[in-house]
Amino acid sequence: MSTSLRIDSLLQAYKSGSTTPREIIEKLWQEIESSDPAIFISRPTWDKVDAFLRHLEHLTPAALPLYGIPFVIKDNIDQAGEPTTCACPAFEYTAEKSAFVVEQLIAAGAIPLGKTNLDQFATGLVGVRSPYGIPKNAYDGKYVPGGSSSGSAVALANGLCSFALGTDTAGSGRIPASLNNLVGMKPTRGVLSNTGLVPACKTLDCISIFALTTDDALKVYEVASTFDPADAYARPDIPIASKSVTDLIVGIPRADQLEFFGNSAAAALFDQSIERLKTMGIATKEVDLQPFLDAALLLYEGPWVAERYAGIEDLITTQPEALHPTTYKIISGGIKGTAVDAFRAQYKLAELRRASEVAWTEVDAIITPTAGTHYTVEEVLNNPVELNSNLGRYTNYMNLLDLAAWAVPAGFLEDSGMPWGVTFFAPAFTDRKLAVLASAFHAQTPLQ
């Protein structure tokens, strides 16, 4: 498509009259028809899409912040009148109303074009655990697309929308961003309502945003971050003043705490990312990442797996065969823990959270790889649990420790030519503060 799908560019094109939402959406609709069939699980009828378009014809681009902006929705998030499957046909139901976040976006003028594929029940970081197929990575289908928000990331990277909704409990909104050359925003937990989201871990889940730029993600975030009193875990946003990037101190993990799983090209790109920060005039300081890494182990080795079990207890007890084998293996382990185990894990997490807080007395943000490496589909299918765990090394601790994070592109791996990215993170409610850093870094990242 010749017209840029970046939100600001598209809005400007609408305002100038050089194109219209109908022209853009009709072109995208045709492109989706011929796209990888594993990207979408379901799509609305054209009549439903046309109704959104006809509504906009009575308004002007200046009236709505997301006027005519096309987006897609991960299929564990409800859209009224459309099926929600969580990539499990036996779980399917038709949503009576849209998720709160989806309602805000549609009210702001955004147009939903379909429900996207995912690792079943949002359990996985690889994007291969779905009966609806494996979405092909936008750069090379030999490599995993990342998960669990695989379809959302691939749809955006293939130019089928302007932004996409994912979810992020263990990294599902950041790993696919990194592996498809996108920006992935994992907001502060609770700022985006989870009403209408099928829970993976209800106390940790975040709806996340995939975008082409940091500015695009922020524009979506400003609309979506309306406080929802109906969500018991929702929290009002608390804006924290941003600093100039040259006033920031960015933490760098100790060399012995970095792991690239044998991928020397990824290690080289991370070194280049650190040098890029220094070239930008940003101060860096070595930090101890161990409390964060230790917290990450709790997510799948602790009682939070029981939350996944609780979310689908009826299905897993009555129709265990309906689950993907790897998904069943992981979630079924949630029944083994005891209440005593749960409290012990909470005590351990509290200790690690306190230990991790030392870093925030020294730095404003920390940079890590988003994923240490990038695996092929074949590698993951042959070793599904261990390699998935490797991908979560730098992501699994974020929601446990109540952090905000931005995943941004950092370049392309020299050996494979595949995209690779870094993540900037900081304590809760620093979303906008981090955006300044992420945007400045992304602007200095060379394009392929």
C-alpha positions as CSV (number, residue, x, y, z in Angstrom):
1,M,0.0,0.0,0.0
2,S,1.5,3.3,-1.1
3,T,-0.1,5.4,1.7
4,S,1.7,5.1,5.0
5,L,-0.3,3.3,7.7
6,R,1.4,5.2,10.5
7,I,-1.3,6.8,12.5
8,D,-0.2,10.4,12.2
9,S,0.5,10.0,8.4
10,L,-2.9,8.4,7.9
11,L,-4.8,11.1,9.8
12,Q,-3.0,13.7,7.8
13,A,-3.9,12.0,4.6
14,Y,-7.6,11.9,5.7
15,K,-7.5,15.6,6.7
16,S,-5.9,16.6,3.3
17,G,-8.5,14.6,1.4
18,S,-5.8,12.6,-0.4
19,T,-7.5,9.4,0.7
20,T,-10.5,8.3,2.8
21,P,-11.0,5.6,5.4
22,R,-13.2,3.7,2.9
23,E,-10.4,3.6,0.4
24,I,-7.8,2.5,3.0
25,I,-10.0,-0.2,4.5
26,E,-11.2,-1.6,1.2
27,K,-7.5,-2.0,0.1
28,L,-6.6,-3.6,3.4
29,W,-9.6,-5.9,3.2
30,Q,-8.4,-7.2,-0.1
31,E,-4.9,-7.6,1.1
32,I,-6.1,-9.6,4.2
33,E,-8.1,-11.9,1.9
34,S,-4.8,-13.0,0.2
35,S,-2.6,-12.9,3.3
36,D,-1.3,-15.8,5.4
37,P,-4.4,-17.6,6.5
38,A,-2.8,-18.4,9.9
39,I,-2.8,-14.7,10.9
40,F,-6.5,-14.4,11.6
41,I,-8.8,-16.8,13.5
42,S,-11.9,-14.8,12.5
43,R,-13.0,-11.7,10.7
44,P,-16.1,-9.6,10.9
45,T,-18.4,-9.5,7.9
46,W,-17.9,-6.7,5.4
47,D,-21.4,-5.4,6.4
48,K,-20.1,-4.8,9.9
49,V,-17.0,-3.1,8.7
50,D,-19.0,-1.0,6.3
51,A,-21.2,0.1,9.2
52,F,-18.1,1.6,11.0
53,L,-17.2,3.4,7.7
54,R,-20.6,4.8,7.2
55,H,-20.6,6.1,10.8
56,L,-17.3,8.0,10.1
57,E,-18.8,9.6,6.9
58,H,-20.9,11.8,9.2
59,L,-17.8,13.0,11.1
60,T,-14.5,14.7,10.3
61,P,-10.9,13.5,11.0
62,A,-10.5,16.4,13.5
63,A,-13.4,15.0,15.5
64,L,-11.8,11.7,16.6
65,P,-8.2,10.9,17.6
66,L,-8.2,7.5,15.8
67,Y,-10.6,8.5,12.9
68,G,-10.5,5.6,10.3
69,I,-7.4,3.9,11.8
70,P,-7.5,0.2,11.1
71,F,-6.5,-2.3,13.9
72,V,-6.7,-5.9,14.8
73,I,-7.5,-7.7,18.1
74,K,-5.8,-10.7,19.7
75,D,-8.4,-13.4,20.0
76,N,-8.5,-13.5,23.7
77,I,-10.0,-10.0,23.8
78,D,-13.7,-9.6,23.1
79,Q,-15.3,-7.7,20.2
80,A,-19.1,-7.5,20.3
81,G,-20.8,-10.0,18.0
82,E,-17.6,-11.8,17.1
83,P,-16.3,-15.2,18.4
84,T,-13.6,-15.4,21.0
85,T,-11.6,-18.6,20.9
86,C,-8.3,-18.1,22.7
87,A,-7.1,-20.5,19.9
88,C,-9.2,-23.3,21.3
89,P,-12.3,-24.3,19.2
90,A,-13.9,-26.0,22.2
91,F,-13.7,-22.8,24.2
92,E,-15.3,-20.6,21.6
93,Y,-18.2,-18.2,22.5
94,T,-19.7,-15.1,20.8
95,A,-19.0,-12.0,22.8
96,E,-22.1,-10.0,23.8
97,K,-20.1,-6.8,24.2
98,S,-16.6,-5.6,23.4
99,A,-13.8,-5.4,25.9
100,F,-13.6,-2.0,27.6
101,V,-10.4,-1.1,25.7
102,V,-11.9,-2.1,22.4
103,E,-14.9,0.1,23.2
104,Q,-12.7,3.1,23.8
105,L,-10.8,2.6,20.6
106,I,-13.9,2.2,18.4
107,A,-15.5,5.2,20.0
108,A,-12.3,7.1,19.1
109,G,-12.8,6.2,15.4
110,A,-10.6,3.1,15.1
111,I,-11.9,0.3,12.8
112,P,-11.4,-3.4,13.9
113,L,-10.6,-5.8,11.0
114,G,-10.4,-9.1,12.7
115,K,-9.4,-11.4,15.6
116,T,-5.8,-12.7,15.4
117,N,-4.1,-16.0,16.2
118,L,-2.2,-16.7,19.4
119,D,-0.5,-19.3,21.4
120,Q,-3.5,-21.1,22.9
121,F,-4.8,-19.4,26.0
122,A,-1.9,-16.9,25.7
123,T,0.5,-19.6,27.0
124,G,3.7,-19.3,25.2
125,L,6.2,-16.9,23.7
126,V,6.8,-18.7,20.4
127,G,3.6,-18.5,18.3
128,V,3.5,-22.1,17.3
129,R,0.9,-23.5,19.8
130,S,-2.4,-23.0,17.9
131,P,-4.7,-25.4,16.1
132,Y,-5.3,-22.5,13.6
133,G,-1.8,-22.8,12.2
134,I,1.5,-20.9,12.7
135,P,1.6,-17.3,11.5
136,K,4.6,-16.9,9.3
137,N,7.2,-14.5,10.7
138,A,6.9,-11.3,8.5
139,Y,10.6,-11.5,7.6
140,D,11.2,-15.3,7.2
141,G,8.6,-18.0,7.8
142,K,11.4,-20.3,8.8
143,Y,11.6,-18.5,12.1
144,V,9.0,-18.3,14.9
145,P,6.7,-15.3,14.9
146,G,6.9,-15.0,18.6
147,G,3.9,-15.3,20.9
148,S,1.6,-15.5,22.4
149,S,0.4,-12.4,20.4
150,S,1.7,-13.9,17.1
151,G,-1.1,-13.0,14.7
152,S,-1.3,-9.4,16.0
153,A,2.4,-8.8,15.4
154,V,2.5,-10.5,12.0
155,A,-0.6,-8.6,10.8
156,L,1.0,-5.3,11.7
157,A,4.4,-6.2,10.3
158,N,2.8,-7.2,7.0
159,G,1.0,-3.9,6.6
160,L,-2.5,-5.1,7.3
161,C,-3.3,-2.5,10.0
162,S,-2.0,0.5,11.7
163,F,-1.8,-0.9,15.2
164,A,-2.7,-4.2,17.0
165,L,-3.8,-5.2,20.4
166,G,-2.0,-8.0,22.1
167,T,-1.7,-9.1,25.7
168,D,1.4,-9.5,27.9
169,T,1.7,-11.6,31.0
170,A,5.1,-13.1,30.5
171,G,6.3,-11.2,27.4
172,S,3.6,-11.9,24.8
173,G,3.5,-8.2,23.7
174,R,7.2,-7.8,23.5
175,I,8.7,-10.9,22.1
176,P,6.6,-10.8,18.9
177,A,7.4,-7.1,18.5
178,S,11.2,-7.8,18.7
179,L,11.0,-10.7,16.2
180,N,8.9,-8.7,13.7
181,N,10.7,-5.3,13.9
182,L,7.9,-3.6,15.8
183,V,7.4,-1.4,18.8
184,G,5.7,-3.3,21.7
185,M,4.3,-1.4,24.6
186,K,3.6,-3.3,27.8
187,P,1.8,-0.7,29.9
188,T,1.8,-0.5,33.7
189,R,-0.3,-3.3,35.0
190,G,-4.0,-2.2,35.4
191,V,-3.8,1.1,33.5
192,L,-5.4,-0.6,30.5
193,S,-8.6,-2.3,31.6
194,N,-8.8,-6.1,31.4
195,T,-12.6,-6.1,31.3
196,G,-13.5,-8.4,28.3
197,L,-10.1,-10.1,28.3
198,V,-10.0,-13.9,28.9
199,P,-7.5,-14.1,31.7
200,A,-4.2,-16.0,31.6
201,C,-3.0,-14.9,35.0
202,K,-5.6,-12.5,36.2
203,T,-3.4,-10.7,38.7
204,L,-0.7,-10.1,36.1
205,D,-2.3,-9.7,32.7
206,C,-1.9,-6.6,30.6
207,I,-3.5,-5.7,27.3
208,S,-0.5,-4.5,25.2
209,I,-0.1,-2.4,22.1
210,F,1.9,-3.2,18.9
211,A,2.7,-0.2,16.8
212,L,5.0,1.0,14.0
213,T,6.4,3.8,16.1
214,T,6.5,4.9,19.8
215,D,4.3,7.9,19.0
216,D,1.7,5.6,17.4
217,A,1.6,3.4,20.5
218,L,1.3,6.5,22.8
219,K,-1.6,7.8,20.7
220,V,-3.4,4.5,21.2
221,Y,-2.5,4.4,24.8
222,E,-3.9,7.8,25.5
223,V,-7.3,6.6,24.2
224,A,-7.2,3.1,25.8
225,S,-6.0,4.1,29.2
226,T,-9.3,5.4,30.4
227,F,-9.9,4.1,34.0
228,D,-12.5,1.3,34.2
229,P,-14.0,1.0,37.7
230,A,-15.6,-2.3,36.6
231,D,-12.2,-4.0,36.5
232,A,-11.2,-4.9,40.1
233,Y,-7.5,-4.8,39.1
234,A,-7.7,-1.5,37.2
235,R,-5.6,1.5,38.4
236,P,-5.9,5.1,37.3
237,D,-2.9,6.3,35.3
238,I,-0.4,8.5,37.3
239,P,1.6,10.5,34.8
240,I,5.2,10.9,35.7
241,A,7.1,13.9,34.3
242,S,9.4,13.0,31.5
243,K,13.1,14.0,31.4
244,S,15.2,14.9,28.5
245,V,17.0,11.8,27.3
246,T,20.4,13.3,28.0
247,D,19.3,13.7,31.7
248,L,18.6,10.0,32.0
249,I,20.8,7.3,33.4
250,V,20.2,3.9,31.8
251,G,21.2,0.7,33.6
252,I,23.2,-1.9,31.8
253,P,23.2,-5.5,33.1
254,R,26.5,-7.0,34.2
255,A,28.2,-9.0,31.5
256,D,27.9,-12.2,33.4
257,Q,24.1,-11.8,33.7
258,L,23.6,-11.5,29.9
259,E,22.7,-14.6,28.0
260,F,22.3,-14.9,24.2
261,F,22.0,-18.7,24.0
262,G,24.9,-19.0,21.6
263,N,23.8,-16.2,19.3
264,S,26.9,-14.0,18.8
265,A,25.1,-11.8,16.3
266,A,22.5,-10.9,19.0
267,A,25.3,-10.2,21.5
268,A,27.0,-7.9,19.0
269,L,23.7,-6.0,18.4
270,F,23.3,-5.5,22.1
271,D,26.8,-4.1,22.4
272,Q,26.0,-1.8,19.5
273,S,22.8,-0.7,21.3
274,I,24.8,0.3,24.3
275,E,27.2,2.3,22.2
276,R,24.2,4.0,20.5
277,L,23.0,5.2,23.9
278,K,26.4,6.6,24.7
279,T,26.5,8.3,21.3
280,M,23.2,9.9,22.0
281,G,24.7,11.5,25.1
282,I,22.9,9.2,27.6
283,A,24.7,8.1,30.7
284,T,24.9,4.4,31.5
285,K,25.6,2.5,34.7
286,E,26.1,-1.1,35.4
287,V,23.3,-2.7,37.5
288,D,22.6,-6.0,39.2
289,L,19.9,-7.8,37.2
290,Q,19.9,-11.0,39.4
291,P,16.8,-10.1,41.5
292,F,14.9,-9.6,38.3
293,L,16.1,-12.8,36.8
294,D,15.3,-14.7,40.0
295,A,11.8,-13.3,40.0
296,A,11.3,-14.4,36.4
297,L,11.7,-18.0,37.5
298,L,8.7,-17.7,39.8
299,L,6.2,-17.2,36.9
300,Y,6.3,-20.8,35.6
301,E,7.9,-22.5,38.6
302,G,5.6,-21.0,41.1
303,P,1.9,-20.8,41.9
304,W,1.1,-18.4,39.1
305,V,0.6,-21.4,36.9
306,A,-2.4,-22.2,39.1
307,E,-3.9,-18.9,37.9
308,R,-3.7,-20.2,34.3
309,Y,-5.4,-23.4,35.5
310,A,-8.2,-21.4,37.3
311,G,-8.9,-19.5,34.2
312,I,-9.8,-22.6,32.2
313,E,-10.6,-25.1,35.0
314,D,-13.9,-26.2,33.5
315,L,-12.4,-27.0,30.1
316,I,-9.2,-28.6,31.3
317,T,-11.0,-30.9,33.7
318,T,-13.8,-31.9,31.3
319,Q,-12.1,-31.7,27.9
320,P,-8.4,-32.0,28.4
321,E,-8.0,-33.3,24.8
322,A,-9.2,-29.9,23.5
323,L,-5.9,-28.3,24.6
324,H,-2.7,-28.1,22.5
325,P,-0.4,-30.8,24.0
326,T,2.2,-28.3,25.2
327,T,-0.4,-26.0,26.5
328,Y,-2.0,-28.8,28.5
329,K,1.4,-29.9,29.8
330,I,2.1,-26.5,31.2
331,I,-1.3,-25.5,32.6
332,S,-2.1,-28.9,34.1
333,G,0.9,-28.5,36.3
334,G,-1.0,-25.7,38.1
335,I,-3.1,-28.2,40.1
336,K,-0.1,-29.5,41.9
337,G,0.7,-26.6,44.2
338,T,-0.7,-25.9,47.6
339,A,-1.8,-22.8,49.4
340,V,1.4,-23.0,51.4
341,D,3.4,-23.0,48.2
342,A,1.5,-19.9,47.1
343,F,2.3,-17.9,50.2
344,R,5.9,-19.0,50.1
345,A,6.2,-17.8,46.6
346,Q,4.6,-14.4,47.5
347,Y,7.2,-14.1,50.3
348,K,10.0,-14.8,47.9
349,L,8.6,-12.4,45.4
350,A,8.4,-9.6,48.0
351,E,12.0,-10.2,48.9
352,L,13.1,-10.1,45.3
353,R,11.0,-6.9,44.7
354,R,12.8,-5.2,47.5
355,A,16.2,-6.3,46.2
356,S,15.3,-5.1,42.7
357,E,14.4,-1.7,44.0
358,V,18.0,-0.9,44.7
359,A,18.5,-0.4,41.0
360,W,15.9,2.4,40.9
361,T,18.0,4.4,43.3
362,E,20.8,4.4,40.8
363,V,19.2,4.5,37.3
364,D,16.1,5.8,35.6
365,A,15.6,2.8,33.3
366,I,17.3,-0.5,32.4
367,I,18.0,-1.8,28.9
368,T,18.1,-5.5,28.2
369,P,17.7,-7.7,25.1
370,T,14.0,-8.3,24.5
371,A,14.9,-11.9,23.6
372,G,18.4,-13.3,23.8
373,T,18.1,-15.1,20.4
374,H,15.6,-16.0,17.7
375,Y,14.7,-19.7,17.0
376,T,13.4,-21.4,14.0
377,V,10.0,-23.1,14.0
378,E,11.7,-26.5,13.7
379,E,13.9,-25.8,16.7
380,V,11.0,-24.9,18.9
381,L,8.8,-27.8,17.8
382,N,11.7,-30.1,18.7
383,N,12.2,-28.5,22.1
384,P,9.1,-26.5,22.9
385,V,9.4,-25.9,26.7
386,E,13.1,-25.1,27.1
387,L,13.4,-22.8,24.1
388,N,10.2,-21.0,25.1
389,S,11.7,-20.5,28.6
390,N,14.9,-19.1,27.0
391,L,12.9,-16.5,25.2
392,G,11.3,-15.3,28.5
393,R,14.6,-14.7,30.3
394,Y,14.3,-10.9,30.0
395,T,10.5,-10.6,30.0
396,N,9.0,-13.0,32.6
397,Y,9.7,-10.7,35.6
398,M,8.0,-7.5,34.4
399,N,4.5,-7.9,35.7
400,L,5.5,-9.8,38.8
401,L,7.7,-6.8,39.8
402,D,5.1,-4.2,38.6
403,L,7.2,-2.6,35.8
404,A,6.4,-0.7,32.6
405,A,8.3,-1.7,29.4
406,W,8.8,-0.7,25.8
407,A,10.3,-3.1,23.3
408,V,11.9,-1.3,20.3
409,P,13.8,-2.5,17.2
410,A,17.6,-2.4,17.5
411,G,18.6,-3.6,14.1
412,F,19.0,-6.9,12.2
413,L,21.1,-9.9,13.0
414,E,24.2,-10.1,10.9
415,D,24.0,-13.8,10.3
416,S,20.3,-14.4,9.6
417,G,19.1,-10.9,8.6
418,M,16.3,-11.2,11.1
419,P,15.1,-8.3,13.2
420,W,16.1,-8.1,16.8
421,G,15.3,-5.6,19.6
422,V,15.9,-4.3,23.0
423,T,13.6,-3.4,25.9
424,F,13.6,-0.4,28.2
425,F,11.9,-0.8,31.5
426,A,11.3,1.1,34.7
427,P,8.8,1.1,37.7
428,A,5.1,1.4,37.3
429,F,3.6,4.6,35.8
430,T,6.8,5.5,33.9
431,D,5.2,4.6,30.6
432,R,5.5,8.1,29.1
433,K,8.9,8.7,30.6
434,L,10.2,5.5,29.0
435,A,8.5,6.5,25.7
436,V,10.8,9.5,25.4
437,L,13.9,7.2,25.7
438,A,12.4,4.4,23.5
439,S,11.5,6.9,20.8
440,A,14.9,8.6,20.7
441,F,16.6,5.2,20.6
442,H,14.4,4.0,17.8
443,A,15.0,7.1,15.8
444,Q,18.7,6.4,15.9
445,T,18.3,2.7,14.9
446,P,19.5,2.1,11.3
447,L,16.9,0.6,8.9
448,Q,17.7,-2.5,6.9
